[in-house]
Amino acid sequence: MSSRIFIDRSRYYLATEYPSKIHRAVSELSYDDVWRRANQQSNSIGNLIVHLAGNVRHWIVSGIGGAPGTRDRAAEFAMRDGPKTPELLSLLNASVHDADAVIASLSDKDLARECTIQNRDTTVLAAIYHVVEHFSMHTGQIVMLAKMYLPESVR
């Protein structure tokens, strides 16, 4: 029972709550705002969305689900411009959709399964927990940046 609660809440946060906050936050921003960096060491909203899509796909779809995949994490942050907002959100939606299917398929026993992701020994439960908290952190950053760039756009 409690593992089902964990799975259901994780799915809700990853597939519904956080993506909808990101969609609302960036929907009215200009292309330049989406790719704006406060300084050379900072990430843009575009970088964060590409990074979230890569992280979710790498940890959940490939790491837990076993789908083949490669990831260039450094490239996610190196981009200085990239896809327009609709394409960014489609990329994020596709990763979230695929991850949701993996998480939905898990059993109680699966959560205790050991796995190695990014050279880290972990369990399926811990990997999901990591992805949910990581997604939450970057969602907050995206919302904050959107409020800075277009204060009336996010409520």
C-alpha positions as a Markdown table, in Angstrom:
| # | Residue | x | y | z |
|---|---|---|---|---|
| 1 | Met | 0.0 | 0.0 | 0.0 |
| 2 | Ser | 2.6 | 2.6 | 1.0 |
| 3 | Ser | 4.7 | 1.9 | -2.1 |
| 4 | Arg | 1.7 | 2.5 | -4.3 |
| 5 | Ile | 1.3 | 5.9 | -2.6 |
| 6 | Phe | 4.9 | 6.7 | -3.3 |
| 7 | Ile | 4.6 | 5.6 | -7.0 |
| 8 | Asp | 1.3 | 7.6 | -7.4 |
| 9 | Arg | 2.7 | 10.8 | -5.8 |
| 10 | Ser | 5.9 | 10.6 | -7.8 |
| 11 | Arg | 3.9 | 10.2 | -11.0 |
| 12 | Tyr | 1.7 | 13.1 | -10.1 |
| 13 | Tyr | 4.6 | 15.5 | -9.4 |
| 14 | Leu | 6.6 | 14.5 | -12.4 |
| 15 | Ala | 3.8 | 14.1 | -15.0 |
| 16 | Thr | 1.4 | 16.8 | -13.8 |
| 17 | Glu | 2.3 | 19.3 | -11.1 |
| 18 | Tyr | 5.8 | 20.4 | -12.0 |
| 19 | Pro | 5.4 | 20.3 | -15.8 |
| 20 | Ser | 2.2 | 22.4 | -15.6 |
| 21 | Lys | 4.1 | 25.0 | -13.5 |
| 22 | Ile | 6.8 | 25.1 | -16.1 |
| 23 | His | 4.4 | 25.4 | -18.9 |
| 24 | Arg | 2.5 | 28.3 | -17.2 |
| 25 | Ala | 5.8 | 30.1 | -16.3 |
| 26 | Val | 7.3 | 30.1 | -19.8 |
| 27 | Ser | 4.3 | 30.3 | -22.0 |
| 28 | Glu | 4.4 | 34.1 | -22.4 |
| 29 | Leu | 8.2 | 34.6 | -22.3 |
| 30 | Ser | 10.0 | 35.7 | -25.4 |
| 31 | Tyr | 12.7 | 33.5 | -27.1 |
| 32 | Asp | 15.4 | 35.8 | -25.7 |
| 33 | Asp | 14.0 | 35.5 | -22.2 |
| 34 | Val | 14.0 | 31.7 | -22.4 |
| 35 | Trp | 17.6 | 31.6 | -23.4 |
| 36 | Arg | 18.8 | 34.6 | -21.3 |
| 37 | Arg | 21.6 | 34.0 | -18.8 |
| 38 | Ala | 22.1 | 36.3 | -15.8 |
| 39 | Asn | 25.9 | 35.8 | -16.3 |
| 40 | Gln | 28.2 | 33.3 | -18.0 |
| 41 | Gln | 28.0 | 30.9 | -15.0 |
| 42 | Ser | 24.2 | 30.9 | -14.8 |
| 43 | Asn | 21.8 | 28.7 | -16.7 |
| 44 | Ser | 19.0 | 29.9 | -18.9 |
| 45 | Ile | 15.4 | 28.6 | -18.6 |
| 46 | Gly | 16.1 | 26.8 | -21.9 |
| 47 | Asn | 19.1 | 25.1 | -20.4 |
| 48 | Leu | 17.1 | 24.0 | -17.4 |
| 49 | Ile | 14.3 | 22.5 | -19.5 |
| 50 | Val | 16.7 | 20.6 | -21.7 |
| 51 | His | 18.6 | 19.5 | -18.6 |
| 52 | Leu | 15.3 | 18.3 | -16.9 |
| 53 | Ala | 14.4 | 16.3 | -20.0 |
| 54 | Gly | 17.8 | 14.7 | -20.2 |
| 55 | Asn | 17.8 | 13.9 | -16.4 |
| 56 | Val | 14.4 | 12.3 | -16.4 |
| 57 | Arg | 15.1 | 10.3 | -19.5 |
| 58 | His | 18.6 | 9.2 | -18.2 |
| 59 | Trp | 17.5 | 8.3 | -14.7 |
| 60 | Ile | 14.0 | 6.9 | -15.2 |
| 61 | Val | 13.6 | 5.8 | -18.8 |
| 62 | Ser | 17.1 | 4.4 | -19.3 |
| 63 | Gly | 18.4 | 3.9 | -15.7 |
| 64 | Ile | 15.3 | 2.2 | -14.3 |
| 65 | Gly | 13.4 | 1.2 | -17.4 |
| 66 | Gly | 16.4 | -0.1 | -19.3 |
| 67 | Ala | 15.7 | 1.8 | -22.6 |
| 68 | Pro | 18.8 | 2.5 | -24.6 |
| 69 | Gly | 20.0 | 6.0 | -24.4 |
| 70 | Thr | 22.9 | 8.4 | -24.4 |
| 71 | Arg | 23.2 | 11.7 | -22.7 |
| 72 | Asp | 25.6 | 14.6 | -23.1 |
| 73 | Arg | 24.9 | 16.4 | -19.8 |
| 74 | Ala | 27.6 | 19.0 | -20.4 |
| 75 | Ala | 25.9 | 20.0 | -23.7 |
| 76 | Glu | 22.6 | 20.6 | -21.8 |
| 77 | Phe | 24.3 | 23.4 | -20.0 |
| 78 | Ala | 26.5 | 24.6 | -22.8 |
| 79 | Met | 23.7 | 25.6 | -25.1 |
| 80 | Arg | 23.5 | 29.4 | -25.6 |
| 81 | Asp | 20.4 | 29.2 | -27.8 |
| 82 | Gly | 18.2 | 26.4 | -28.9 |
| 83 | Pro | 14.7 | 25.3 | -29.6 |
| 84 | Lys | 11.8 | 27.7 | -29.3 |
| 85 | Thr | 9.5 | 27.3 | -26.3 |
| 86 | Pro | 7.0 | 24.9 | -28.0 |
| 87 | Glu | 9.8 | 22.5 | -29.0 |
| 88 | Leu | 11.4 | 22.8 | -25.5 |
| 89 | Leu | 8.1 | 21.9 | -23.9 |
| 90 | Ser | 7.6 | 19.0 | -26.3 |
| 91 | Leu | 11.0 | 17.6 | -25.4 |
| 92 | Leu | 10.2 | 17.9 | -21.7 |
| 93 | Asn | 6.7 | 16.4 | -22.3 |
| 94 | Ala | 8.1 | 13.4 | -24.2 |
| 95 | Ser | 10.6 | 12.6 | -21.4 |
| 96 | Val | 8.0 | 13.0 | -18.7 |
| 97 | His | 5.5 | 10.8 | -20.6 |
| 98 | Asp | 8.0 | 8.0 | -21.1 |
| 99 | Ala | 9.2 | 8.2 | -17.4 |
| 100 | Asp | 5.6 | 8.1 | -16.2 |
| 101 | Ala | 5.0 | 4.9 | -18.2 |
| 102 | Val | 8.1 | 3.4 | -16.5 |
| 103 | Ile | 7.1 | 4.4 | -13.0 |
| 104 | Ala | 3.5 | 3.3 | -13.6 |
| 105 | Ser | 4.7 | -0.2 | -14.5 |
| 106 | Leu | 6.7 | -0.7 | -11.2 |
| 107 | Ser | 5.7 | -3.1 | -8.5 |
| 108 | Asp | 6.4 | -3.0 | -4.8 |
| 109 | Lys | 9.3 | -5.4 | -5.3 |
| 110 | Asp | 10.8 | -3.2 | -8.1 |
| 111 | Leu | 11.3 | -0.3 | -5.8 |
| 112 | Ala | 13.9 | -2.2 | -3.8 |
| 113 | Arg | 15.8 | -3.3 | -6.9 |
| 114 | Glu | 19.4 | -2.1 | -7.0 |
| 115 | Cys | 20.7 | -0.3 | -10.1 |
| 116 | Thr | 23.6 | 1.9 | -11.1 |
| 117 | Ile | 22.9 | 5.3 | -12.7 |
| 118 | Gln | 25.6 | 7.8 | -13.5 |
| 119 | Asn | 28.1 | 5.5 | -11.8 |
| 120 | Arg | 26.0 | 5.7 | -8.5 |
| 121 | Asp | 24.8 | 2.6 | -6.8 |
| 122 | Thr | 21.2 | 3.2 | -5.8 |
| 123 | Thr | 17.8 | 1.6 | -5.7 |
| 124 | Val | 14.8 | 2.2 | -8.0 |
| 125 | Leu | 13.0 | 4.0 | -5.1 |
| 126 | Ala | 16.0 | 6.3 | -4.4 |
| 127 | Ala | 16.4 | 7.1 | -8.1 |
| 128 | Ile | 12.8 | 8.1 | -8.4 |
| 129 | Tyr | 13.1 | 10.2 | -5.2 |
| 130 | His | 16.2 | 11.9 | -6.7 |
| 131 | Val | 14.5 | 12.7 | -9.9 |
| 132 | Val | 11.4 | 14.1 | -8.2 |
| 133 | Glu | 13.4 | 16.4 | -5.9 |
| 134 | His | 15.7 | 17.4 | -8.7 |
| 135 | Phe | 12.7 | 18.3 | -10.9 |
| 136 | Ser | 11.2 | 20.3 | -8.1 |
| 137 | Met | 14.4 | 22.3 | -7.6 |
| 138 | His | 14.7 | 23.3 | -11.2 |
| 139 | Thr | 11.0 | 24.0 | -11.5 |
| 140 | Gly | 11.4 | 26.6 | -8.8 |
| 141 | Gln | 14.4 | 28.1 | -10.6 |
| 142 | Ile | 12.4 | 28.3 | -13.8 |
| 143 | Val | 9.4 | 29.9 | -12.1 |
| 144 | Met | 11.6 | 32.4 | -10.3 |
| 145 | Leu | 13.4 | 33.4 | -13.6 |
| 146 | Ala | 10.1 | 33.8 | -15.4 |
| 147 | Lys | 8.8 | 36.1 | -12.6 |
| 148 | Met | 11.9 | 38.2 | -12.9 |
| 149 | Tyr | 11.6 | 38.5 | -16.7 |
| 150 | Leu | 7.9 | 39.0 | -16.9 |
| 151 | Pro | 6.5 | 39.7 | -13.4 |
| 152 | Glu | 2.8 | 39.6 | -14.4 |
| 153 | Ser | 3.0 | 36.3 | -16.2 |
| 154 | Val | 3.2 | 34.0 | -13.3 |
| 155 | Arg | 0.7 | 33.9 | -10.4 |
